[in-house]
Amino acid sequence: MRILMITFNPVWRGTFYRALHFARHLVRWGHTVTLLAISPQECWRFRTRDVDGVTLVETPDLLWGKLRSGWDLWDALARISWLRGRNFDLVHAFEARPIVIIPSLYMQRWRGVPLVLDWCDWFGAGGSVEERPNWLLRTVLRPVETFFEETFRAWADGTTVINTVLRQRAIDLGVPPETILLLPDGCDVQGLQVLDRDEARRALGLPLDRPLIGYIGAIFQRDAQLMARAFDLVQETHPQVTLAVIGYCNVDVAALVADPGAVTRTGFVSYEEMNRYLAACDLCWLPLRDTGANRGRWPLKLNEYMAAGRPVVATAVGDVATLMRQHEIGLLAQDRPEDLAEAAIQLLDDPALRNCLGRNARQVAQEVFDWALLTERLESFYDNVLNKKK
């Protein structure tokens, strides 16, 4: 198959990774995959390069910084121009912001190419737009996000969804259930390995004798406040505990805790270094408030914790709770600081339980969530979509 994947993210950000992992495996199995993502800097020119056999096309965008997030109509038109004269058997569009849905509908409606539409975040009313701290921005964006998120769902020939909440929302919008594939994020069990904790700490210059809790990536403000308060409570019983905020994080977590010196922010790190930081942690946690935004997503950081063999403490929200009840990879807590702290303390006090849960997490990553296994399901889904269009 000649597959076109279209994302609204700049390269190496957000949903781009979801598309890229699927694309890499599809290429290994003989398919040709082209992936469109926003260039971090270019305003006028396309840049094309090979990434593990995937043709990555960085598209020009006139906006800047965080505004490069799928809204630039110039980018949408530039993508259509680039697609003219290029042939594909199937388009997989990741979300439905303008720079994704406009060129995708061009390919479907004008060129007759079947369209699969992915849904992996709840952006509109009731979802992540409600997490924006600026009320004016919330008010302006809510109807816009909702329009693009919901209007085109029933137009697709096939739909992939990241969790059961979005599956039901798609059905409620008129998407036939038989055209939907539940497709969570996967685990990179080749790129992330189980490493010795003490060796990882020596390599990173971290103390061997202090408890360490890990958290990866960006976070909503209310979730950050939950994490900070829970960490303060953990520190009351374990004064030496430290919190490693690994990779890019949009919130200054250190400013929210009682002891800022107990928080280590790594900033951007390489994949290899991220693996070391995960290995250095005694446990990793996932503090999620029970909100529409969190019920409507699947945090990729959970898959990274599993792949690295780390025991997890998470709040019982959405499909995360279902996963952790089905597989013994960590402890669940309610979305209250006291409950989250209590679960973290229980694991910090029980090395044998941590080791057991960590081994289980790695096994689940390999046997259930390996990207290769999920891509097999996606490949079969593509075949079904194409066969129905013949």
C-alpha positions as CSV (number, residue, x, y, z in Angstrom):
1,M,0.0,0.0,0.0
2,R,1.0,3.6,-0.6
3,I,-0.1,5.3,2.6
4,L,-0.3,9.0,3.4
5,M,-0.4,10.0,7.1
6,I,-1.2,13.6,8.0
7,T,-0.7,15.2,11.4
8,F,-1.2,18.6,12.9
9,N,1.9,18.6,15.1
10,P,5.4,19.9,14.5
11,V,7.8,17.1,14.1
12,W,8.8,15.3,17.3
13,R,5.8,16.7,19.2
14,G,2.5,15.1,20.4
15,T,0.5,12.9,18.0
16,F,3.4,12.9,15.5
17,Y,4.9,10.1,17.5
18,R,1.8,8.0,17.3
19,A,1.8,8.3,13.5
20,L,5.5,7.7,13.2
21,H,5.5,4.5,15.2
22,F,2.8,3.0,13.0
23,A,4.5,4.3,9.9
24,R,7.9,2.7,10.8
25,H,6.4,-0.7,11.2
26,L,4.3,-0.5,8.1
27,V,7.4,0.4,6.1
28,R,9.2,-2.7,7.6
29,W,6.4,-4.8,6.2
30,G,6.8,-3.5,2.7
31,H,4.4,-0.6,2.5
32,T,5.3,2.9,1.4
33,V,4.4,5.6,4.0
34,T,4.6,9.4,3.6
35,L,4.1,11.4,6.8
36,L,3.2,15.1,6.8
37,A,4.0,17.2,9.9
38,I,4.7,20.9,10.5
39,S,8.2,22.2,10.1
40,P,9.4,23.8,13.4
41,Q,10.7,26.9,11.5
42,E,10.0,26.9,7.8
43,C,7.4,29.4,6.5
44,W,7.6,28.9,2.8
45,R,9.5,25.7,1.9
46,F,8.9,22.0,2.2
47,R,11.7,19.8,3.6
48,T,11.7,16.1,2.9
49,R,13.9,13.4,4.6
50,D,14.0,9.8,5.4
51,V,13.3,8.6,8.9
52,D,13.6,4.8,9.3
53,G,12.3,4.3,5.8
54,V,9.4,6.7,6.3
55,T,9.2,9.7,3.9
56,L,8.9,12.6,6.4
57,V,7.6,15.8,4.8
58,E,7.9,19.0,7.0
59,T,5.4,21.5,5.8
60,P,5.7,25.3,5.9
61,D,3.6,27.2,8.4
62,L,3.2,31.0,8.9
63,L,2.4,30.8,12.6
64,W,5.0,30.6,15.3
65,G,5.7,28.8,18.6
66,K,2.7,27.1,20.2
67,L,0.5,28.5,17.5
68,R,1.9,26.0,15.1
69,S,-0.8,23.5,16.1
70,G,-2.9,22.9,13.0
71,W,-4.8,26.2,12.3
72,D,-2.8,27.9,9.5
73,L,-4.8,27.9,6.3
74,W,-1.7,28.6,4.3
75,D,-0.2,25.4,5.6
76,A,-3.4,23.5,4.6
77,L,-3.3,25.0,1.0
78,A,0.4,24.3,0.7
79,R,-0.2,20.7,1.6
80,I,-2.9,20.4,-1.1
81,S,-0.5,21.9,-3.6
82,W,2.2,19.4,-2.6
83,L,-0.2,16.5,-2.9
84,R,-1.2,17.3,-6.5
85,G,0.2,14.8,-8.8
86,R,1.1,12.4,-6.0
87,N,-0.8,9.1,-5.7
88,F,-1.8,7.2,-2.6
89,D,-4.0,4.2,-1.9
90,L,-5.2,5.5,1.5
91,V,-5.0,8.5,3.7
92,H,-4.8,8.3,7.5
93,A,-5.6,11.7,9.1
94,F,-4.6,12.2,12.7
95,E,-7.2,14.5,14.2
96,A,-9.3,17.0,12.2
97,R,-7.8,20.4,12.6
98,P,-7.8,22.5,9.4
99,I,-4.3,21.6,8.2
100,V,-5.2,17.9,8.5
101,I,-8.9,17.7,7.5
102,I,-8.8,20.1,4.5
103,P,-6.0,18.2,2.5
104,S,-7.5,14.9,3.7
105,L,-11.0,15.8,2.2
106,Y,-9.2,17.0,-0.9
107,M,-7.7,13.5,-1.3
108,Q,-11.0,11.7,-0.4
109,R,-13.6,13.9,-2.3
110,W,-11.5,15.0,-5.3
111,R,-9.1,12.2,-5.7
112,G,-11.2,9.3,-4.5
113,V,-8.7,8.0,-1.9
114,P,-10.2,6.3,1.1
115,L,-9.9,8.2,4.4
116,V,-9.2,6.9,7.8
117,L,-9.7,9.5,10.6
118,D,-7.9,9.0,13.9
119,W,-9.3,10.4,17.2
120,C,-6.8,10.4,20.1
121,D,-7.6,13.5,22.1
122,W,-10.8,15.2,23.2
123,F,-10.1,18.8,22.3
124,G,-13.5,20.5,22.1
125,A,-16.3,21.3,24.6
126,G,-15.9,19.2,27.7
127,G,-12.3,18.3,26.8
128,S,-8.9,19.8,26.9
129,V,-10.2,23.3,25.8
130,E,-11.6,23.5,29.3
131,E,-8.1,23.1,30.8
132,R,-6.9,26.4,29.3
133,P,-6.4,28.8,32.1
134,N,-7.4,31.9,30.1
135,W,-11.2,32.2,30.1
136,L,-11.3,34.4,27.0
137,L,-9.2,31.9,25.0
138,R,-11.4,29.0,26.3
139,T,-14.5,30.9,25.2
140,V,-13.1,31.7,21.7
141,L,-11.6,28.2,21.0
142,R,-14.4,26.1,22.4
143,P,-16.8,26.3,19.4
144,V,-14.0,26.3,16.9
145,E,-12.3,23.2,18.4
146,T,-15.7,21.4,18.7
147,F,-16.7,22.2,15.1
148,F,-13.5,20.7,13.6
149,E,-13.4,17.8,16.1
150,E,-17.0,16.6,15.5
151,T,-18.2,17.8,12.1
152,F,-16.2,15.4,9.8
153,R,-16.2,12.2,11.8
154,A,-19.0,10.5,9.9
155,W,-17.4,11.4,6.6
156,A,-14.5,9.0,7.0
157,D,-14.4,5.6,5.5
158,G,-12.8,4.2,8.6
159,T,-12.1,5.5,12.1
160,T,-9.4,4.7,14.6
161,V,-9.9,5.8,18.2
162,I,-7.4,5.7,21.1
163,N,-9.9,4.8,23.9
164,T,-13.4,3.7,24.6
165,V,-14.7,7.2,25.5
166,L,-13.9,8.5,22.1
167,R,-15.3,5.4,20.5
168,Q,-18.6,6.1,22.1
169,R,-18.4,9.7,21.1
170,A,-17.8,8.7,17.5
171,I,-20.8,6.4,17.5
172,D,-22.9,9.2,19.0
173,L,-21.9,11.4,16.1
174,G,-23.1,8.9,13.6
175,V,-20.0,6.8,12.9
176,P,-21.0,3.2,12.2
177,P,-19.5,0.9,15.0
178,E,-18.3,-1.6,12.4
179,T,-16.1,1.0,10.8
180,I,-14.2,1.8,14.1
181,L,-11.0,0.3,15.3
182,L,-10.0,0.8,19.0
183,L,-6.3,1.4,18.7
184,P,-4.4,2.6,21.8
185,D,-0.8,3.9,21.8
186,G,1.9,1.2,21.9
187,C,5.2,0.5,23.6
188,D,8.6,0.9,22.0
189,V,10.0,-2.3,23.5
190,Q,13.1,-2.1,21.2
191,G,14.0,1.5,21.9
192,L,13.3,1.4,25.6
193,Q,14.9,-1.3,27.7
194,V,14.9,-2.4,31.3
195,L,18.2,-1.1,32.8
196,D,19.8,-1.5,36.2
197,R,18.6,1.2,38.6
198,D,22.0,1.9,40.3
199,E,23.9,1.9,37.0
200,A,21.5,4.4,35.5
201,R,21.9,6.6,38.5
202,R,25.7,6.5,38.3
203,A,25.5,7.4,34.7
204,L,23.3,10.4,35.4
205,G,25.1,11.5,38.5
206,L,22.1,10.8,40.8
207,P,22.4,9.7,44.4
208,L,21.9,6.0,45.0
209,D,20.2,6.2,48.4
210,R,17.4,8.7,47.8
211,P,13.9,7.5,46.7
212,L,13.0,8.9,43.2
213,I,9.6,9.3,41.6
214,G,9.5,10.0,37.9
215,Y,7.1,11.9,35.6
216,I,7.5,12.4,31.8
217,G,6.4,15.3,29.7
218,A,3.7,17.9,29.6
219,I,0.8,18.2,32.0
220,F,-2.4,20.1,32.6
221,Q,-2.2,22.8,35.3
222,R,-4.8,21.0,37.5
223,D,-2.9,17.7,37.2
224,A,0.3,19.5,38.1
225,Q,-1.3,20.9,41.2
226,L,-2.5,17.4,42.1
227,M,1.0,16.0,41.6
228,A,2.7,18.8,43.6
229,R,0.3,18.4,46.6
230,A,0.7,14.6,46.5
231,F,4.5,15.0,46.4
232,D,4.4,17.3,49.4
233,L,2.5,14.6,51.3
234,V,5.0,11.9,50.3
235,Q,7.9,14.1,51.5
236,E,6.3,14.3,54.9
237,T,7.0,10.6,55.5
238,H,10.0,10.3,53.1
239,P,12.0,13.6,53.5
240,Q,14.7,12.4,51.1
241,V,12.4,11.7,48.2
242,T,13.0,13.5,44.9
243,L,10.8,14.1,41.9
244,A,12.3,13.8,38.4
245,V,10.3,15.7,35.7
246,I,11.7,14.2,32.6
247,G,11.8,15.9,29.2
248,Y,9.8,18.9,28.1
249,C,7.2,20.1,30.7
250,N,5.0,23.1,30.1
251,V,4.4,23.7,33.9
252,D,7.1,24.7,36.4
253,V,6.3,21.9,38.9
254,A,9.1,23.0,41.3
255,A,7.2,26.3,41.9
256,L,4.2,24.3,43.1
257,V,5.8,22.1,45.7
258,A,6.8,23.1,49.2
259,D,10.5,22.1,48.6
260,P,11.5,23.2,45.1
261,G,15.0,21.8,45.6
262,A,13.5,18.3,45.7
263,V,12.4,18.6,42.0
264,T,14.8,17.8,39.2
265,R,13.8,19.1,35.8
266,T,15.9,17.5,33.0
267,G,14.6,19.6,30.1
268,F,14.8,18.0,26.7
269,V,16.8,14.7,26.8
270,S,17.7,12.1,24.1
271,Y,15.7,8.9,23.9
272,E,18.7,7.0,25.4
273,E,18.9,9.5,28.3
274,M,15.2,9.3,28.9
275,N,15.6,5.5,29.2
276,R,18.2,6.0,31.9
277,Y,16.1,8.5,33.9
278,L,13.2,6.0,33.8
279,A,15.4,3.2,35.0
280,A,16.7,5.4,37.8
281,C,13.2,5.9,39.2
282,D,11.8,3.7,42.0
283,L,8.4,4.3,40.5
284,C,6.7,6.5,38.0
285,W,3.3,8.1,38.4
286,L,0.4,9.5,36.4
287,P,-1.6,12.1,38.3
288,L,-4.8,12.7,36.3
289,R,-7.8,14.7,37.5
290,D,-11.1,13.0,36.6
291,T,-11.9,15.4,33.7
292,G,-13.2,15.1,30.2
293,A,-9.8,16.0,28.8
294,N,-8.1,13.1,30.7
295,R,-10.9,10.6,30.1
296,G,-10.7,11.4,26.4
297,R,-7.0,10.5,25.9
298,W,-4.4,7.8,26.4
299,P,-1.2,9.2,28.0
300,L,1.8,7.8,25.9
301,K,3.9,8.3,29.1
302,L,2.2,5.3,30.6
303,N,3.5,3.1,27.7
304,E,7.0,4.5,28.2
305,Y,6.8,3.6,31.9
306,M,5.7,0.0,31.0
307,A,8.4,-0.4,28.3
308,A,11.1,0.6,30.8
309,G,9.7,-1.8,33.3
310,R,8.8,0.8,35.9
311,P,6.0,0.2,38.4
312,V,3.2,2.8,38.1
313,V,1.0,4.8,40.4
314,A,-2.0,6.3,38.6
315,T,-5.3,7.9,39.3
316,A,-8.3,5.8,38.3
317,V,-9.4,7.8,35.2
318,G,-10.6,6.6,31.8
319,D,-9.0,3.6,30.1
320,V,-5.9,4.0,32.3
321,A,-8.0,2.6,35.1
322,T,-9.2,-0.3,33.0
323,L,-5.7,-1.2,31.9
324,M,-4.3,-1.2,35.4
325,R,-7.2,-3.3,36.7
326,Q,-6.6,-5.9,34.0
327,H,-2.8,-6.0,34.3
328,E,-0.9,-5.9,37.6
329,I,1.6,-3.1,36.7
330,G,1.0,-0.7,39.6
331,L,-1.4,0.8,42.0
332,L,-4.5,2.8,41.4
333,A,-5.6,5.8,43.4
334,Q,-8.5,8.3,43.4
335,D,-7.8,11.7,42.1
336,R,-7.0,13.2,45.5
337,P,-3.6,14.1,46.7
338,E,-3.9,12.0,49.8
339,D,-4.8,8.8,47.9
340,L,-2.1,9.4,45.3
341,A,0.5,9.9,48.0
342,E,-0.6,6.9,50.0
343,A,-0.2,4.6,46.9
344,A,3.2,6.1,46.2
345,I,4.3,5.6,49.8
346,Q,3.1,2.0,49.7
347,L,5.4,1.3,46.8
348,L,8.4,3.2,48.1
349,D,8.1,1.0,51.3
350,D,7.9,-2.3,49.4
351,P,10.9,-3.0,47.1
352,A,9.7,-6.6,46.4
353,L,6.3,-5.3,45.2
354,R,8.0,-2.6,43.1
355,N,10.1,-5.3,41.4
356,C,7.2,-7.6,40.7
357,L,5.0,-4.8,39.3
358,G,7.9,-3.6,37.2
359,R,8.5,-7.0,35.7
360,N,4.7,-7.3,34.9
361,A,4.8,-3.9,33.3
362,R,7.6,-4.9,30.9
363,Q,5.8,-8.2,30.1
364,V,2.5,-6.4,29.3
365,A,4.5,-3.9,27.1
366,Q,5.9,-6.8,25.1
367,E,2.9,-9.0,24.9
368,V,0.0,-6.6,24.6
369,F,1.2,-3.1,23.6
370,D,4.2,-3.6,21.4
371,W,3.8,-1.2,18.5
372,A,4.3,-4.1,16.1
373,L,1.3,-5.9,17.4
374,L,-0.9,-2.9,17.2
375,T,0.3,-2.1,13.7
376,E,-0.7,-5.6,12.6
377,R,-4.3,-4.7,13.7
378,L,-4.0,-1.4,11.8
379,E,-2.8,-3.1,8.6
380,S,-5.8,-5.5,8.7
381,F,-8.1,-2.5,9.2
382,Y,-6.6,-0.7,6.2
383,D,-7.2,-3.8,4.1
384,N,-10.9,-3.9,5.2
385,V,-11.4,-0.2,4.4
386,L,-9.8,-0.7,0.9
387,N,-11.8,-3.8,0.2
388,K,-15.1,-2.0,1.0
389,K,-14.2,0.8,-1.4
390,K,-13.7,-1.6,-4.3
